[in-house]
Amino acid sequence: MARVCAVCGKSTQVGNSVTHRGKAKYLGGVGTKVTGITRRQFRPNLQRVRVTTPNGANKTLRVCTQCLRSGAVTKRIRNAPFRLPPEVAAEAARAGAGKK
């Protein structure tokens, strides 16, 4: 479905857009007046994210930013970080220990 978070199910909500005119009383005016009330939609901030599912597959989901920030989804790892082969790493450690 469109405009729905795949994790928490957050979707579009409706509300009012209120338009005002006039100068506030505390600023020396006669007060603000409501000149119009129209319906509007509050849409969730959805991002298309590649996510690693629990079975290990990568999938593209539309997820709201609150789910991303809270850690409700795990983003896929593009590449594993560079690591030296074990024998080279052991030799480098021995060489570093000999200097001290």
Residue pairs with C-beta under 8 A, 6 or more apart in sequence:
1 11
3 11
3 12
3 43
3 44
3 46
4 10
4 11
4 44
4 62
5 11
5 44
5 46
5 62
5 63
5 64
5 67
6 61
6 62
6 63
7 61
7 63
7 64
7 67
7 72
7 73
8 64
8 66
8 67
8 72
10 44
10 64
10 66
11 44
12 41
12 42
12 43
12 44
13 41
13 42
14 39
14 40
14 41
14 42
15 39
15 40
15 41
15 42
16 37
16 38
16 39
16 40
17 37
17 38
17 39
17 40
18 34
18 36
18 37
19 34
19 35
19 36
19 37
19 38
20 32
20 33
20 34
20 35
21 32
21 33
21 35
22 29
22 30
22 31
22 32
22 33
23 29
23 30
23 31
23 32
24 31
24 32
25 31
44 64
45 64
45 65
46 62
46 63
46 64
46 65
47 62
47 63
47 64
47 65
47 68
48 60
48 61
48 62
49 60
49 61
49 62
49 63
49 68
49 73
49 75
50 58
50 59
50 60
50 75
50 76
51 58
51 59
51 60
51 61
51 63
51 73
51 74
51 75
51 76
52 58
52 59
52 74
52 75
52 76
52 77
53 59
58 76
61 73
63 72
63 73
67 73
68 75
83 89
84 92
